[in-house]
Amino acid sequence: MKVFLNVGKHPIYSELIDFPPNNVEYITPIEKEEKPQHYGALNNFKRKALMLAASTLRLPRLNYIKNDAELIHTSRGILPLNKQPWVIDVEHVASFVSFNHDQLNSAITKSTIQRFLASKYCKAILAHSEFSKKSIENALNCGKFKDKIKVMHLAVRPCEYEIVKSQAFNISFHGHHFLEKGGLEVLQAYDQLKKKYAIKLTIKTDDLPKELVDRYQEVNWIIKQRLSREQLFKELYCNQDLFVLPSYIDTFGFVVLEAMSAGLPVVTTNTGAFPELVEEGKTGFLIDSNLSCWNSQGLYARDKDFKAKLQQNKPQIVSQLVEKVSLLIENPKLHKEMSINAKKEVENGKFSIKQRNTQLKRIYEEALK
């Protein structure tokens, strides 16, 4: 079966390109030497210009995809103009408009999205999570295509690199948009934890005040660097004991799956899809957050004071981080159990390549009936 895979350069698509379902041949617009890299800057002038044009015309992401395959698997909310069978995977309903949330208020935009999803050519809408599915169902009139919406979690390969541990308890944080991902609260929790425990902190980010780097010179900072998969795992996962990401903005958080693949328990917030990724008390901990971009319907709800709130102290978040990290430092048995459970979810569980491919193969076959 030939499937044209219309994907971008985010590393989540390496897990499809490198590990296709049995008897599926992927054709992609990406050359092998251009394969998805880890978390480099994806924004560019051309992309921004297209986004502005689409917003002005009140159009969602549309594209005619030149191909010679039996089926198109498109991603990132890009709707094909092709009159042939296609499936689409969607991170969030706002993917259809390049996360220009205001544009979803346009009746023209919404009706165009609905018309494409209801067409006979659209065979399946693959939501990355229940959270993603909820956002689609609450933002659009799904009556004509609700049965096409299926949850298909992203998958990640098991970690293939050597795990190296040290005497200190190593904690890592990985996220662009330092403040929005809770980086400031991680540093404030670190201030308290280092007084009691032998800990080390590694932070990879690209957007933070310089004074923080100067103040925390003992932190292992990885700033504005593009890392290969091997570098990323060896510097941020394989030599660590815990991954923390108290994010207020993520819809999914693929880095959580990468950390789990290396056997890291995860401490994150109970927003977005995180409650689906991290099982409380089994693979990590979820902390309560009263700050989030998303409302109970899975839709964008960032108030005008959001940026100001990011700068403010959040003792509730910090105290929970300190509590959960302390618990794992002081209870090696619990830490080991969570580590084993996290790896199992990637190797054989709902985030495994095997489970994803079984579901995806069935969807492709049904699409071509």
C-alpha positions, 0 to 999 in steps of 0.5 A, a space after each residue: 500500500 502506497 501512502 503519501 505522508 504529508 508531514 513537517 520537520 518536527 521529530 514526531 514524524 520520524 516515528 512514522 517515517 522510520 517505523 511504518 505499518 507492515 506492508 505500507 510504503 510511505 512516500 514523503 516530501 522530505 529527503 532522508 538528509 532532511 529528516 525531522 530534527 529535534 526542536 529547531 526553529 520552524 518559523 520562517 518568512 514563507 510560513 508566516 506570509 502564508 499564515 497571514 494570507 490565509 487569515 486575511 482570506 479567512 481560509 484554513 490550511 489548504 493545499 493541493 498535494 501532488 502525489 502518485 499514492 493510493 492514499 494521502 496521510 496529511 498532518 498539522 491540520 492541512 486539508 488536501 484539495 485532492 479528490 482522492 482518499 485522505 486521512 488527517 492527523 490533528 494536534 488540536 482544532 486550532 491546527 487547521 488555522 496554524 493556531 491562529 485561534 481568533 480565526 476559528 471565530 470566523 463563520 467562513 473558516 469554520 464552514 470551510 473546515 467542516 465542508 472538507 471534513 464531511 467530504 467523501 474524500 476525508 476518511 478519518 480524522 486522527 486526533 492526537 488525544 482525547 483532549 484534541 478530539 474534545 477541542 474539535 467536537 466543541 469548536 465545530 459542528 461535527 454532525 456530518 463527520 463525528 464518526 470519522 474522529 478517532 483518537 490515535 495517540 502519538 508513539 515514540 520508539 524505545 530509547 536505544 541509548 545507554 542509560 548513565 546515572 550519577 550520585 546526584 539526583 538529576 532533573 531535566 526540563 526541556 521546552 521552548 517558551 521558558 515562562 509558558 512551560 513553567 521554567 521559572 517555577 522549576 528554578 524556584 523549586 530547585 532553589 528549595 530542593 538543593 538546600 536539602 538534596 544533592 541535585 543537578 538541573 539541566 534546562 534546554 530552552 531558547 527564550 528566557 531572561 539572561 539574568 537567570 542564566 547569570 544567577 543560576 550558573 551551576 545549572 546546565 543550560 542548553 540554550 538555542 541549540 538544535 540537537 540531533 536525536 542522539 545528542 538530545 537523549 544523551 544530554 537530557 534523558 539518558 543521564 537524568 532521573 526525572 523530567 519536569 514540565 509544569 507547562 501552561 500551554 501545551 496541547 500534547 507534549 511529545 517531549 514527555 513521551 521521549 523522557 518516558 522512553 528513557 525510563 524517566 518519571 514525569 512531573 507535569 501539570 494537569 492541563 491539555 493532554 498531560 493527564 492522558 500521557 502521565 498516569 498519576 502515581 504510576 508513571 509520574 505526578 500531575 500537579 494542579 494548575 490554576 493557570 492554563 491556555 485551555 478551558 474545560 472544553 479544550 478551547 483557547 482561553 488565554 485571558 489578557 493578563 496571561 503574560 503578566 501572570 507568567 511573571 508572577 510567583 506561583 507558590 502553589 505550583 512551586 510547592 507541589 513541584 518540591 513535594 513530588 520531586 522530594 517524594 521521588 528522591 526519598 523513595 528510590 523504590 517508587 522511583 524505580 517502579 515509575 521508571 519501569 512503568 514509563 518505559 512499558 508505556 512506550 515499549 508495549 503500551 498506548 504510546 508504542 509503535 506496535 499499538 499505533 501501527 496496528 490501529 493505523 494499518 486498520 484505518 488505512 485499509 478501511 479508507 481504501 475500501 
